[in-house]
Amino acid sequence: MQKTCQRCSSAFSCFANDIAHCACSSIQLSSETKTYLTKTKYDCLCNSCLNEINQLLEKIVQESSSSAFMIECLDFYFEGPHKVMTEYFHIKRGYCCGSGCRHCAYGNA
């Protein structure tokens, strides 16, 4: 079945009804990634997005013990006088605030 990735809008083939033949079954997701995905409103995501999310969470886990501070360009950037929070920040925070953020990592944008 053809689907559109809810994160990046690319088209991909999904075989959720036959998961053994679905391309996503070849990706080894970390336990952190699996936990994160249960908190989102995403249906199926393309392999590229699943890999990116897996890498983001790996980075967050590695850095969580070393930095409690927000880092410009990683956690946020400025757009004029406004501070815009990144997808990285939203995942690191661990929940959706429900405000329709531009870079919502939970499928609510």
N, CA and C atoms as a LAMMPS dump frame, in Angstrom:
ITEM: TIMESTEP
0
ITEM: NUMBER OF ATOMS
327
ITEM: BOX BOUNDS ff ff ff
-5.0000000000000000e+02 5.0000000000000000e+02
-5.0000000000000000e+02 5.0000000000000000e+02
-5.0000000000000000e+02 5.0000000000000000e+02
ITEM: ATOMS id mol type element x y z
1 1 1 N 0.842 -1.173 0
2 1 2 C 0 0 0
3 1 3 C 0.891 1.242 0
4 2 1 N 0.602 2.186 -0.852
5 2 2 C 1.335 3.444 -0.897
6 2 3 C 0.849 4.362 0.216
7 3 1 N 1.784 4.943 0.937
8 3 2 C 1.466 5.89 2.002
9 3 3 C 2.347 7.115 1.853
10 4 1 N 1.957 8.168 2.542
11 4 2 C 2.757 9.376 2.61
12 4 3 C 3.259 9.507 4.041
13 5 1 N 4.556 9.658 4.18
14 5 2 C 5.16 9.799 5.503
15 5 3 C 4.61 11.06 6.158
16 6 1 N 4.114 10.934 7.363
17 6 2 C 3.531 12.069 8.071
18 6 3 C 4.584 13.035 8.592
19 7 1 N 5.827 12.644 8.564
20 7 2 C 6.898 13.512 9.058
21 7 3 C 7.545 14.3 7.928
22 8 1 N 7.817 13.649 6.788
23 8 2 C 8.542 14.329 5.702
24 8 3 C 7.742 14.447 4.407
25 9 1 N 6.566 13.847 4.366
26 9 2 C 5.654 13.893 3.21
27 9 3 C 6.144 13.131 1.988
28 10 1 N 7.126 12.25 2.135
29 10 2 C 7.561 11.45 0.989
30 10 3 C 6.669 10.209 0.869
31 11 1 N 6.534 9.727 -0.358
32 11 2 C 5.732 8.521 -0.616
33 11 3 C 6.59 7.286 -0.35
34 12 1 N 5.958 6.257 0.194
35 12 2 C 6.665 5.001 0.421
36 12 3 C 5.654 3.857 0.438
37 13 1 N 6.162 2.632 0.268
38 13 2 C 5.304 1.448 0.299
39 13 3 C 5.254 0.917 1.721
40 14 1 N 4.049 0.636 2.184
41 14 2 C 3.846 0.131 3.541
42 14 3 C 3.125 -1.208 3.463
43 15 1 N 3.647 -2.17 4.191
44 15 2 C 3.016 -3.48 4.267
45 15 3 C 2.718 -3.822 5.724
46 16 1 N 2.027 -2.908 6.405
47 16 2 C 1.717 -3.097 7.827
48 16 3 C 0.9 -4.36 8.06
49 17 1 N 0.108 -4.756 7.079
50 17 2 C -0.681 -5.984 7.221
51 17 3 C 0.17 -7.238 7.028
52 18 1 N 1.372 -7.07 6.506
53 18 2 C 2.314 -8.167 6.302
54 18 3 C 3.687 -7.673 6.751
55 19 1 N 3.812 -7.418 8.039
56 19 2 C 4.968 -6.732 8.602
57 19 3 C 6.293 -7.411 8.274
58 20 1 N 6.289 -8.71 8.065
59 20 2 C 7.528 -9.417 7.726
60 20 3 C 8.089 -8.947 6.385
61 21 1 N 7.234 -8.442 5.523
62 21 2 C 7.663 -7.97 4.209
63 21 3 C 7.732 -6.445 4.128
64 22 1 N 7.489 -5.779 5.216
65 22 2 C 7.539 -4.314 5.233
66 22 3 C 8.985 -3.877 5.426
67 23 1 N 9.398 -2.853 4.689
68 23 2 C 10.776 -2.365 4.774
69 23 3 C 11.142 -1.903 6.18
70 24 1 N 10.167 -1.398 6.927
71 24 2 C 10.477 -0.894 8.271
72 24 3 C 10.912 -1.998 9.23
73 25 1 N 10.563 -3.241 8.925
74 25 2 C 10.949 -4.335 9.818
75 25 3 C 12.455 -4.595 9.783
76 26 1 N 13.15 -4.019 8.805
77 26 2 C 14.604 -4.195 8.719
78 26 3 C 15.363 -3.211 9.608
79 27 1 N 14.666 -2.236 10.155
80 27 2 C 15.309 -1.219 10.992
81 27 3 C 15.255 -1.642 12.451
82 28 1 N 16.399 -1.589 13.114
83 28 2 C 16.442 -1.911 14.538
84 28 3 C 16.253 -0.628 15.321
85 29 1 N 15.087 -0.468 15.898
86 29 2 C 14.781 0.723 16.685
87 29 3 C 15.212 0.509 18.124
88 30 1 N 15.786 1.543 18.718
89 30 2 C 16.176 1.467 20.126
90 30 3 C 14.918 1.453 20.989
91 31 1 N 15.069 1.049 22.224
92 31 2 C 13.918 1.051 23.132
93 31 3 C 13.429 2.485 23.349
94 32 1 N 14.347 3.458 23.345
95 32 2 C 13.952 4.861 23.488
96 32 3 C 13.104 5.312 22.294
97 33 1 N 13.493 4.876 21.09
98 33 2 C 12.733 5.234 19.892
99 33 3 C 11.353 4.611 19.931
100 34 1 N 11.273 3.365 20.333
101 34 2 C 9.967 2.689 20.418
102 34 3 C 9.069 3.398 21.427
103 35 1 N 9.623 3.775 22.567
104 35 2 C 8.847 4.487 23.588
105 35 3 C 8.387 5.836 23.052
106 36 1 N 9.299 6.568 22.398
107 36 2 C 8.949 7.868 21.815
108 36 3 C 7.802 7.712 20.802
109 37 1 N 7.898 6.739 19.904
110 37 2 C 6.879 6.572 18.867
111 37 3 C 5.493 6.287 19.446
112 38 1 N 5.431 5.643 20.607
113 38 2 C 4.124 5.39 21.227
114 38 3 C 3.47 6.679 21.722
115 39 1 N 4.263 7.743 21.897
116 39 2 C 3.742 9.027 22.367
117 39 3 C 3.276 9.93 21.227
118 40 1 N 3.531 9.514 19.977
119 40 2 C 3.204 10.358 18.832
120 40 3 C 1.858 9.972 18.216
121 41 1 N 1.393 10.831 17.314
122 41 2 C 0.182 10.553 16.557
123 41 3 C 0.508 10.023 15.162
124 42 1 N 1.781 9.712 14.918
125 42 2 C 2.192 9.209 13.615
126 42 3 C 1.619 7.821 13.368
127 43 1 N 1.25 7.59 12.115
128 43 2 C 0.849 6.25 11.674
129 43 3 C 2.155 5.562 11.275
130 44 1 N 2.356 5.315 10.02
131 44 2 C 3.613 4.753 9.533
132 44 3 C 4.527 5.877 9.077
133 45 1 N 5.818 5.686 9.282
134 45 2 C 6.822 6.634 8.826
135 45 3 C 7.757 5.92 7.857
136 46 1 N 8.338 6.691 6.937
137 46 2 C 9.273 6.109 5.979
138 46 3 C 10.552 5.686 6.716
139 47 1 N 11.33 4.824 6.072
140 47 2 C 12.564 4.332 6.689
141 47 3 C 13.553 5.446 6.976
142 48 1 N 13.606 6.427 6.101
143 48 2 C 14.517 7.55 6.302
144 48 3 C 14.182 8.277 7.61
145 49 1 N 12.911 8.543 7.831
146 49 2 C 12.488 9.225 9.065
147 49 3 C 12.713 8.349 10.29
148 50 1 N 12.432 7.062 10.173
149 50 2 C 12.675 6.166 11.308
150 50 3 C 14.151 6.16 11.686
151 51 1 N 15.024 6.13 10.676
152 51 2 C 16.464 6.177 10.949
153 51 3 C 16.869 7.501 11.573
154 52 1 N 16.336 8.615 11.063
155 52 2 C 16.656 9.934 11.624
156 52 3 C 16.212 10.037 13.08
157 53 1 N 15.002 9.569 13.367
158 53 2 C 14.484 9.609 14.739
159 53 3 C 15.343 8.747 15.653
160 54 1 N 15.713 7.574 15.174
161 54 2 C 16.574 6.68 15.951
162 54 3 C 17.892 7.382 16.289
163 55 1 N 18.491 8.076 15.3
164 55 2 C 19.747 8.788 15.521
165 55 3 C 19.568 9.975 16.473
166 56 1 N 18.457 10.707 16.32
167 56 2 C 18.18 11.827 17.228
168 56 3 C 18.09 11.343 18.673
169 57 1 N 17.357 10.259 18.871
170 57 2 C 17.202 9.75 20.233
171 57 3 C 18.511 9.213 20.788
172 58 1 N 19.324 8.63 19.94
173 58 2 C 20.634 8.161 20.382
174 58 3 C 21.472 9.353 20.867
175 59 1 N 21.432 10.435 20.106
176 59 2 C 22.169 11.647 20.478
177 59 3 C 21.624 12.244 21.779
178 60 1 N 20.309 12.273 21.921
179 60 2 C 19.68 12.81 23.13
180 60 3 C 20.076 11.989 24.352
181 61 1 N 20.066 10.672 24.222
182 61 2 C 20.445 9.799 25.338
183 61 3 C 21.898 10.039 25.717
184 62 1 N 22.781 10.175 24.726
185 62 2 C 24.206 10.402 24.998
186 62 3 C 24.444 11.753 25.671
187 63 1 N 23.694 12.78 25.258
188 63 2 C 23.92 14.125 25.774
189 63 3 C 23.107 14.453 27.019
190 64 1 N 22.111 13.664 27.337
191 64 2 C 21.217 14.015 28.444
192 64 3 C 21.935 14.119 29.773
193 65 1 N 22.958 13.334 29.962
194 65 2 C 23.669 13.395 31.237
195 65 3 C 24.707 14.511 31.268
196 66 1 N 25.085 15.025 30.091
197 66 2 C 26.151 16.01 30.066
198 66 3 C 25.67 17.458 29.983
199 67 1 N 24.408 17.691 29.568
200 67 2 C 23.981 19.076 29.405
201 67 3 C 22.512 19.255 29.748
202 68 1 N 22.269 20.136 30.698
203 68 2 C 20.889 20.478 31.052
204 68 3 C 20.502 21.795 30.411
205 69 1 N 21.43 22.426 29.711
206 69 2 C 21.195 23.727 29.102
207 69 3 C 20.74 23.58 27.656
208 70 1 N 19.965 24.558 27.193
209 70 2 C 19.552 24.575 25.8
210 70 3 C 20.669 25.176 24.959
211 71 1 N 20.882 24.592 23.792
212 71 2 C 21.956 25.015 22.903
213 71 3 C 21.343 25.6 21.636
214 72 1 N 21.752 26.838 21.319
215 72 2 C 21.244 27.483 20.116
216 72 3 C 21.643 26.667 18.888
217 73 1 N 20.745 26.565 17.938
218 73 2 C 20.862 25.809 16.685
219 73 3 C 20.591 24.316 16.883
220 74 1 N 20.693 23.816 18.089
221 74 2 C 20.358 22.418 18.353
222 74 3 C 18.969 22.342 18.98
223 75 1 N 18.742 23.082 20.046
224 75 2 C 17.457 23.09 20.728
225 75 3 C 16.516 24.181 20.207
226 76 1 N 17.09 25.271 19.722
227 76 2 C 16.264 26.39 19.254
228 76 3 C 17.061 27.252 18.284
229 77 1 N 16.336 28.125 17.586
230 77 2 C 16.963 29.156 16.756
231 77 3 C 16.084 30.388 16.832
232 78 1 N 16.648 31.514 16.454
233 78 2 C 15.888 32.757 16.477
234 78 3 C 15.357 33.073 15.085
235 79 1 N 14.11 33.486 15.053
236 79 2 C 13.482 33.975 13.835
237 79 3 C 12.974 35.368 14.188
238 80 1 N 13.771 36.372 13.833
239 80 2 C 13.473 37.718 14.305
240 80 3 C 13.615 37.721 15.822
241 81 1 N 12.627 38.275 16.526
242 81 2 C 12.71 38.312 17.984
243 81 3 C 12.199 37.027 18.651
244 82 1 N 11.737 36.076 17.845
245 82 2 C 11.107 34.864 18.392
246 82 3 C 12.085 33.695 18.48
247 83 1 N 11.991 32.98 19.576
248 83 2 C 12.777 31.768 19.76
249 83 3 C 11.92 30.6 19.258
250 84 1 N 12.432 29.838 18.303
251 84 2 C 11.713 28.713 17.715
252 84 3 C 12.378 27.424 18.184
253 85 1 N 11.597 26.569 18.809
254 85 2 C 12.125 25.32 19.333
255 85 3 C 12.202 24.28 18.209
256 86 1 N 13.28 23.499 18.194
257 86 2 C 13.508 22.506 17.148
258 86 3 C 12.852 21.165 17.491
259 87 1 N 12.806 20.291 16.504
260 87 2 C 12.305 18.934 16.728
261 87 3 C 13.146 18.256 17.807
262 88 1 N 14.442 18.467 17.782
263 88 2 C 15.346 17.901 18.777
264 88 3 C 14.903 18.293 20.189
265 89 1 N 14.614 19.571 20.39
266 89 2 C 14.169 20.043 21.695
267 89 3 C 12.879 19.341 22.12
268 90 1 N 11.926 19.244 21.194
269 90 2 C 10.63 18.642 21.528
270 90 3 C 10.779 17.177 21.922
271 91 1 N 11.62 16.448 21.217
272 91 2 C 11.851 15.047 21.576
273 91 3 C 12.536 14.972 22.928
274 92 1 N 13.536 15.825 23.138
275 92 2 C 14.285 15.834 24.404
276 92 3 C 13.368 16.173 25.583
277 93 1 N 12.41 17.088 25.349
278 93 2 C 11.48 17.463 26.418
279 93 3 C 10.629 16.266 26.838
280 94 1 N 10.249 15.42 25.871
281 94 2 C 9.578 14.169 26.205
282 94 3 C 8.063 14.156 26.124
283 95 1 N 7.456 15.256 25.719
284 95 2 C 5.998 15.281 25.595
285 95 3 C 5.579 16.419 24.668
286 96 1 N 4.338 16.361 24.215
287 96 2 C 3.776 17.411 23.363
288 96 3 C 2.983 18.38 24.241
289 97 1 N 3.195 19.671 24.012
290 97 2 C 2.48 20.681 24.802
291 97 3 C 1.107 20.992 24.202
292 98 1 N 0.851 20.517 22.959
293 98 2 C -0.449 20.734 22.323
294 98 3 C -0.646 22.126 21.751
295 99 1 N 0.443 22.889 21.572
296 99 2 C 0.33 24.256 21.073
297 99 3 C 0.456 24.369 19.551
298 100 1 N 0.602 23.243 18.854
299 100 2 C 0.747 23.283 17.397
300 100 3 C 2.081 23.861 16.962
301 101 1 N 3.133 23.536 17.659
302 101 2 C 4.47 24.067 17.37
303 101 3 C 4.914 23.724 15.95
304 102 1 N 5.677 24.629 15.35
305 102 2 C 6.151 24.453 13.982
306 102 3 C 6.923 23.142 13.81
307 103 1 N 7.755 22.798 14.766
308 103 2 C 8.589 21.604 14.666
309 103 3 C 8.128 20.521 15.642
310 104 1 N 6.817 20.404 15.82
311 104 2 C 6.288 19.397 16.735
312 104 3 C 6.801 18.016 16.347
313 105 1 N 7.332 17.306 17.301
314 105 2 C 7.898 15.976 17.054
315 105 3 C 6.892 14.874 17.352
316 106 1 N 5.641 15.272 17.623
317 106 2 C 4.645 14.295 18.04
318 106 3 C 3.461 14.191 17.069
319 107 1 N 3.603 14.783 15.885
320 107 2 C 2.57 14.669 14.862
321 107 3 C 1.378 15.583 15.072
322 108 1 N 1.554 16.654 15.825
323 108 2 C 0.44 17.566 16.123
324 108 3 C 0.556 18.922 15.442
325 109 1 N 1.517 19.078 14.549
326 109 2 C 1.712 20.396 13.903
327 109 3 C 0.66 20.658 12.845
